[in-house]
Structures are given as structure tokens and as C-alpha cells.
Amino acid sequence: MQGSLFPASSYERRNQDFTPDAGTIDQLVSFGLDGVGNLYIVDIAGEIFEVVPA
């Protein structure tokens, strides 16, 4: 099954929303969801950050 493509105009840049309160996100290498739908991102150094709503 293939995913859907959306035009770039439908996205909003939200870099400030992803400023970590601890550590630094160097280079994003992976992301994933846990069993209850929480979003996590992993940087190249292996640090794991949970993305939470502001």
C-alpha cells in the first residue's frame, strides 16, 4: 500500500515547537510511535526525545 502525497503548501514550518527543553537535537535519524500514540524522535547521538504538545 502506498502513502499519499500532499502539496508543500499544506504544511507549516514549526521548528520552534521542536526546541528541546533538555539536550540538543543534532541530526534527526528516526522517529516512531509507542503503543498509546506518543511520538518520539531520535537524533544521531542516540538521544530520544518525546514530542509533547505545548
N, C-alpha and C positions, 0 to 999 in steps of 0.2 A: 504494500500500500504506500503510495507516495503522499508526501505532505503538500500543503497548499502554499502558494506564494502570495505575498501581499505587497502592494506598491510601497516604495520607500516613504511616500508622503503620508502613509498611515501610521508611521512610527514617530515617537517623540524622544529626543535625547534627554536622558535622565541621569547623567553622570553624577551629579551632586547627591542623588538619592543613594548611591552606592559607595559613599565615603565611609570606610570602616571606623568604628569607634575604638578599635584596638588593632594594631598591626597595620600593614600596608599590603594592598593587593598589587603584586608586581606584574605578573602576566597571567591572565585567566587561561587555565588549561582544561577545566572541566566544570560541569555543573550537574545537579541532579535533585530529585525529589525524594523525600523519605516516605514512609508508609502513610502518613497523615497529610501529605501535601506541602510540607515545609521545603523551601528552596535553599539549596546550598551551592556555593561556588568554591572552587579550589584553585589556588594560584600555583605558579611553577615551583615555589619553595615547599609545597605540600601543605600550606596553611589552609584551613577550611573555615569559611565564613558562612553564617546563616543570614539570609536576606529576610528582613522583617519590615513590615510596613511602618512608616514614620508616624 
